[in-house]
Amino acid sequence: MKLSNQVAKQFNQYHIQHHDVAVNKTYSLEDIQKKLGNKQQVVLRTVLISSNKKITLVIVPVDELIDFNSLKNCAENVIDIIPLADCKTFYPSCDAGIAPPINTTGFSHTYIAKSITGYDDVIFETGKVGSMASMSVKDFCKLHPNAAISDITVTSDHINISQIDETEQIQLKQKFTPDNDKKASLQRLYKLPPLPDIAARIIQLKNNPNADAKDLAGVIEKDPSLTAQVIRYAKSAFFNYQGEINSVHEAISRVLGFDLVMNMALGLSAGKTLKNPPDGPLGLNDFWKHAVYSAALAQRLSHKIPKELRPNSNLAYLAGLLHNFGFLLLGHLFQPEFFLLNKLYAANLKSSIVSIEKHALGMGSGQNAINMGHAELGSWLLDNWKIPPEVVVATKEHHNHDYDGEHAHYAALIALVDNALGMHNIGDNRSENLNTELCKRLKIDAEVVTSELEKLIAEHEQMDIMAEQFAA
């Protein structure tokens, strides 16, 4: 198994033996922990923090939260997390998005979570996609002779969401996210990421009644990865098209149609501007799985709703695809808060995501704009990007089942989609029963919803492949 040069050098320097561990390149660290972790071995995560212009390496079990109060007591400084996307600077020989738990560039300090010493072996990334190493905890500690082994983590399943009051919400956020300068946080939030050029051009086409498949293909073909994804989707068994497809224009005109490709390309290109961790139920992999299933189910159900309430099917698809973009914005701008939210939700999957956000983000405490939560943050971003108002409303109100304002049928449809997919443990609304009140509001039979849902789940292989393409 290939190691990055930095990791190989560290192994050689300390004469450490390791075992190669091959993993599926699409697996997140969370997935690997579930498959390989047990009472004897644990998967490690690397976190880089900045403090007074110095960089510190923090190594923790993947399923634990950093207690920043304890870490501050060790570091004696105000600290902030360095986004994973920026770690390439410190690991130049490693593939993008991978930060091995190795002090290879002379970090000022290294802290190892004491909980690691309760295991026999550790598993960690070696710097190359699909490659991990396993070794004893004793040997791993030899790689870090100057590290401080400290009690700096807490397991997220020890946090009982149902018993936390408003005061404890604030304490929870203070404990498990680093101190953030309020002014700096607001400045980050008001510097919303711009809509990518390709997405902006697609919106211009959307507003041009004379635009055709040739115009759309011309825009998409300016992005090679987007071009490949559209053609690959058109060739998938999902559509069962028997002919040859060698261009975006053919994919549009023969299989997918103008509106579907426009909305799919808009979602793909818009998502590229937001950098997010892949792990956990709100991470990039599960986000796009939920988005792809939501878009498909929303479009299918839109055809079954009576004409007087029927949403435009392509806008329904786009609403399903984009309605949780607030999670992407949180992860992009507020990594520590997102990390806490992701961990708390992973430990409380049956709880309301809105309720968990109150604990992780301090919603309602009025500290700053991040307290709005993912639905309102997402609608703010999409409105800033001039996404159609139907989609903006669905994004903002899909957790508000009492909303009856403009475009309420779009919000109700996405709420029903989330509810239905939650019955199969997809998305952030894990449910056991279909919400018949939403069905009544949309005048759609519950049996019809169940039937369309089961058809979609039966196509899970094709849907999962598409979700992987979106997350790539």
Protein Blocks (a to p, Z undefined) as FASTA:
>chain_A
ZZdfklmmmmmmnopacddddddfkbcfklmmmmmgcfkbccdddddddeehiacddddd
fkbccdfklmmmmnopacddddfklmmmmmmmbcehiacfbdfkopabdcddfklmmpmb
dcddehighiacdddfklmmmmmmmbccddfbccfklpcfklccfklmmmmmmmmpccdd
fklmmmmmmmcccddfklmmmmmmmmmmkbcfklmmmmmmmpmklmmmmmmmmmpmklop
abdcfbfklmmmmmnommlmmmmmmmmmmmmmpccdfedjkbmklmmmmmmmmmmmmmmm
mmmpcfklmccfklmmmmmmmmmmmmmmmmmmmmmlmmmmmmmmmmmmmbcfklmmmmmn
opoklmammlnojmlmmmmmmmmnopafklmmmmmmmmmmkbccehklmmmmmmmmmmmm
mmnopajbdcfbdcfklmmmnopafklmmmmmmmmmmmmmmmmmmmmmmmZZ
